[in-house]
């Protein structure tokens, strides 16, 4: 039995570096002095947000890597509709086989307070079977909001970070994704989104992470600076603030509020586990009740070996048959056991698991078992 008070000398495993680094990083964070954050880093002003835009367009000028129109007929239809706007009629009997054009979806985020004439970045992604849109040119594509109105128009050269190549034998090499790219400053804003900030009434500050202590401290800091009754916490995630009615004064006043220093409330005791990547993040306030943990590994080995069965000499009706032969072996490694005292901290937990040479996957299993046993006093979040 390994005791957390008297660490046993065991051979270091490859996983010990991961766990040792986890101890060092979180130990430094635990010893760091508490500091105040700016209000602007803790809250967002209600109504001041970005809006998603989406549009459909064509990327042309590709080097034979566009859509195969037999499998993506909408690309040909889009091109014919565009040519009709320029007075060019494509005969109904014609079936253009395009290789240098691709149908794409164009998306963008319209930032708050964006004015007509300003530019924003757009993302272009193929929706057909184009192999690559590298070197393509996006033709004018209107970008619409959720209400159906056009808020921006996109056009420009597509910048692709990926590359792909394929030989005649079918062998191919691909680095990143070449069927999507971005156009920096590729869209021009055409319409302003109405915001509630310029209107009258109180402002609402929404916390990025809901916490009753943080909401109370922010309201206290605002009232201390601008007088009692200026701010009132409505719940753990929002604060109502009474401000000036003049929009010009409201901008300067809100800027001063955002620069106030507030010490946020302590983060809840929480463990976040990513079972797909083996990532484990443990908060500094995690505590464990008295518990004993034994963790071992069971290995099952199954080997198949086919054997040939021959019929006896001069036998009638005998046939050669293949008889499968299976060998199953079960082996269990020596289980390690360690004991936690009541109220042990994060450093003790990780050090004890590190002593038995547990891998990140083992650590995840141990934490889940401790939670089920009621010995882990923290929220276990699996993502």
Beta strands, then each sheet from edge to edge (+ up, - down):
strand 1: 2-3
strand 2: 37-38
strand 3: 43-45
strand 4: 51-60
strand 5: 101-110
strand 6: 119-126
strand 7: 137-144
strand 8: 150-157
strand 9: 163-166
strand 10: 172-175
strand 11: 180-189
strand 12: 203-207
strand 13: 231-235
strand 14: 238-241
strand 15: 261-262
strand 16: 270-274
strand 17: 279-282
strand 18: 287-288
strand 19: 291-295
strand 20: 298-309
strand 21: 321-332
strand 22: 336-340
strand 23: 376-377
strand 24: 379-382
sheet 1: 1+ 22+ 19-
sheet 2: 2+ 15-
sheet 3: 3+ 12- 14+ 13-
sheet 4: 4+ 5- 6+ 11- 8+ 7- 4+
sheet 5: 9+ 10-
sheet 6: 17+ 16- 24-
sheet 7: 18+ 23-
sheet 8: 20+ 21-
end
